[in-house]
């Protein structure tokens, strides 16, 4: 059985179809987008649509001019479900697990994500450790700018 490959993105899932595939998935609200591992044969496959509602993950995938539907349930850092070719006989089980690709040093409680908030009127930016500032005049970036020390000097 092949060994799982690691990818290079924030949220990676290693799936077990007939073989291992790494997906780089990104969620914004209920929408899921992503890429297949760009260093393998699967780089030609594309996620056309994706959604996550509660624990139900649905992906519409194209590969070699074929359309596939993937339906899976998420539980903790795992998903299980099925895939099927939309116009064909091919189908099977799919399962995956979350792969943490961040370096171990980012797991420390001393480092925190730094978020950038842009003023909606274009009058500047604000940086904060708080990912949930609720101010209608600010729009947060989707991903943190970087990680910084929480308390660099005591």
C-alpha positions as CSV (number, residue, x, y, z in Angstrom):
1,X,0.0,0.0,0.0
2,X,1.4,3.4,-0.9
3,X,2.5,5.8,1.8
4,X,0.5,9.0,2.3
5,X,2.2,12.1,0.7
6,X,2.1,15.4,2.4
7,X,1.1,18.6,0.6
8,X,2.0,22.2,1.0
9,X,-1.1,24.1,2.1
10,X,-2.9,25.1,5.3
11,X,-5.6,22.4,5.5
12,X,-4.6,19.1,3.9
13,X,-6.5,15.9,3.8
14,X,-5.0,12.6,2.8
15,X,-7.7,10.4,1.3
16,X,-7.8,6.7,0.7
17,X,-9.5,5.8,-2.6
18,X,-7.8,3.0,-4.4
19,X,-4.6,5.1,-3.6
20,X,-3.5,8.0,-1.5
21,X,-4.3,11.5,-2.7
22,X,-3.6,14.8,-0.9
23,X,-6.2,17.5,-1.2
24,X,-5.6,21.1,-0.1
25,X,-9.0,22.2,1.1
26,X,-10.0,25.7,2.2
27,X,-13.3,26.7,3.8
28,X,-15.0,30.2,3.6
29,X,-18.4,30.1,5.1
30,X,-20.2,27.1,3.6
31,X,-18.0,27.1,0.4
32,X,-15.1,24.7,0.1
33,X,-12.4,25.2,-2.6
34,X,-9.2,23.5,-3.1
35,X,-6.5,21.7,-5.1
36,X,-5.3,18.2,-5.6
37,X,-1.6,17.7,-4.9
38,X,0.1,19.7,-7.6
39,X,3.2,17.5,-7.6
40,X,1.4,14.3,-8.7
41,X,-0.7,12.9,-11.6
42,X,-3.8,14.3,-9.7
43,X,-2.8,17.9,-10.4
44,X,-5.0,17.7,-13.5
45,X,-8.1,17.0,-11.3
46,X,-10.1,20.0,-10.2
47,X,-12.7,20.7,-7.5
48,X,-15.4,22.5,-9.5
49,X,-17.7,23.1,-6.5
50,X,-17.6,22.3,-2.8
51,X,-19.7,22.9,0.2
52,X,-19.7,22.1,3.9
53,X,-23.0,22.3,5.8
54,X,-22.7,21.2,9.4
55,X,-20.7,18.0,9.1
56,X,-21.7,17.2,5.5
57,X,-19.0,17.7,2.9
58,X,-19.9,17.7,-0.8
59,X,-17.4,18.1,-3.7
60,X,-17.9,18.1,-7.4
61,X,-14.6,17.0,-9.0
62,X,-13.5,16.7,-12.6
63,X,-10.7,14.4,-13.7
64,X,-9.9,13.3,-17.2
65,X,-13.1,14.8,-18.6
66,X,-15.2,12.9,-16.1
67,X,-17.4,14.4,-13.4
68,X,-17.4,12.9,-9.9
69,X,-19.6,13.6,-6.8
70,X,-18.0,13.1,-3.4
71,X,-20.3,13.1,-0.4
72,X,-18.7,12.6,3.1
73,X,-19.3,13.2,6.7
74,X,-16.8,15.1,8.8
75,X,-16.1,14.1,12.4
76,X,-13.2,15.6,14.3
77,X,-10.2,15.4,11.9
78,X,-11.6,12.7,9.7
79,X,-14.1,12.3,6.9
80,X,-15.7,9.2,5.5
81,X,-18.2,8.8,2.6
82,X,-18.5,7.8,-1.0
83,X,-17.6,9.0,-4.5
84,X,-19.3,8.2,-7.8
85,X,-18.9,9.0,-11.4
86,X,-21.9,11.2,-12.4
87,X,-22.3,9.6,-15.8
88,X,-20.9,6.1,-15.3
89,X,-20.5,3.1,-13.1
90,X,-17.4,4.0,-11.2
91,X,-18.0,4.5,-7.4
92,X,-16.5,3.6,-4.1
93,X,-15.6,4.6,-0.6
94,X,-13.6,7.6,0.4
95,X,-12.0,8.4,3.7
96,X,-9.5,11.0,4.8
97,X,-7.7,12.5,7.7
98,X,-6.4,16.0,8.4
99,X,-2.7,16.4,8.1
100,X,-1.0,19.1,10.0
101,X,1.7,20.6,7.8
102,X,2.7,23.5,10.1
103,X,6.2,23.2,11.6
104,X,6.1,22.0,15.3
105,X,7.4,25.4,16.5
106,X,4.0,27.0,15.5
107,X,2.2,24.7,18.0
108,X,3.5,26.6,21.0
109,X,1.1,28.8,23.0
110,X,3.7,31.6,22.8
111,X,3.0,32.2,19.1
112,X,-0.3,33.7,17.9
113,X,-1.8,34.4,14.5
114,X,-1.7,38.1,13.6
115,X,-4.8,39.2,11.6
116,X,-4.9,42.2,9.3
117,X,-8.1,44.3,9.2
118,X,-8.6,46.7,6.4
119,X,-10.8,49.7,6.8
120,X,-13.7,49.5,4.4
121,X,-13.2,53.2,3.5
122,X,-9.6,52.5,2.5
123,X,-8.2,54.7,5.2
124,X,-5.7,52.2,6.6
125,X,-5.2,48.9,8.3
126,X,-5.3,47.5,11.8
127,X,-3.5,44.4,13.1
128,X,-4.8,42.3,15.9
129,X,-4.5,38.9,17.7
130,X,-8.3,38.8,17.8
131,X,-9.7,36.9,14.7
132,X,-13.3,38.0,15.5
133,X,-13.3,41.8,15.8
134,X,-16.8,42.9,15.2
135,X,-16.6,46.3,13.5
136,X,-18.6,47.0,10.3
137,X,-15.8,49.5,9.2
138,X,-13.2,46.6,9.2
139,X,-12.7,43.6,6.9
140,X,-10.4,40.9,8.0
141,X,-8.1,38.9,5.7
142,X,-9.0,35.3,5.2
143,X,-5.7,34.0,6.6
144,X,-3.4,35.5,9.3
145,X,-0.6,37.6,8.0
146,X,2.0,35.7,10.1
147,X,2.6,34.4,13.6
148,X,4.1,36.6,16.3
149,X,5.1,36.3,19.9
150,X,2.2,37.0,22.3
151,X,4.5,38.7,24.8
152,X,7.9,39.4,23.3
153,X,9.1,41.2,26.5
154,X,8.0,40.8,30.1
